[in-house]
């Protein structure tokens, strides 16, 4: 009977450790998703700036001709 309680308490500790790891992984995934969103926004901003500079350059070179 004592053996059963030792096994149950050990499994309870293992379950608690596994739940802690799952919680940490979820937090890490949330941070990763936030970082990806920020990088995507920055890349969109850079692409838009490139498009604008390209349009201005094209307009400027056509005026020069």
C-alpha positions in Angstrom: 0.0 0.0 0.0 2.8 2.4 0.8 4.4 1.6 -2.5 1.3 2.7 -4.3 1.3 6.1 -2.6 5.0 6.6 -3.4 4.3 5.9 -7.0 1.3 8.2 -7.1 3.2 11.1 -5.4 6.1 10.5 -7.8 3.8 10.6 -10.8 2.2 13.8 -9.4 5.6 15.4 -9.3 6.3 14.3 -12.8 3.0 15.7 -13.9 3.7 19.0 -12.2 7.1 19.2 -13.9 5.6 18.4 -17.3 2.9 21.1 -16.8 5.6 23.6 -15.9 7.5 22.8 -19.1 4.3 23.1 -21.2 3.6 26.5 -19.6 7.2 27.6 -20.4 6.9 26.4 -24.0 3.7 28.3 -24.5 5.3 31.5 -23.1 8.3 31.0 -25.4 6.0 30.4 -28.4 4.0 33.6 -27.6 7.3 35.6 -27.5 8.3 34.0 -30.8 5.0 34.9 -32.4 5.3 38.5 -31.2 8.9 38.8 -32.6 7.7 37.4 -35.9 4.9 40.0 -36.0 7.4 42.8 -35.3 9.9 41.6 -37.9 7.0 41.3 -40.5 5.9 44.9 -39.8 9.4 46.2 -40.1 9.9 44.3 -43.4 6.7 45.8 -44.7 7.9 49.2 -43.7 11.3 48.7 -45.5 9.6 47.4 -48.6 7.3 50.4 -48.7 10.2 52.8 -48.3 12.0 51.0 -51.1 9.0 51.4 -53.3 8.7 55.1 -52.6 12.4 55.7 -53.1 12.3 53.7 -56.3 9.3 55.8 -57.6 11.1 59.1 -56.7 14.3 57.9 -58.4 12.4 56.9 -61.5 10.5 60.2 -61.6 13.8 62.1 -61.1 15.7 60.2 -63.9 12.8 60.7 -66.3 12.8 64.4 -65.7 16.6 64.5 -66.2 16.3 63.0 -69.7 
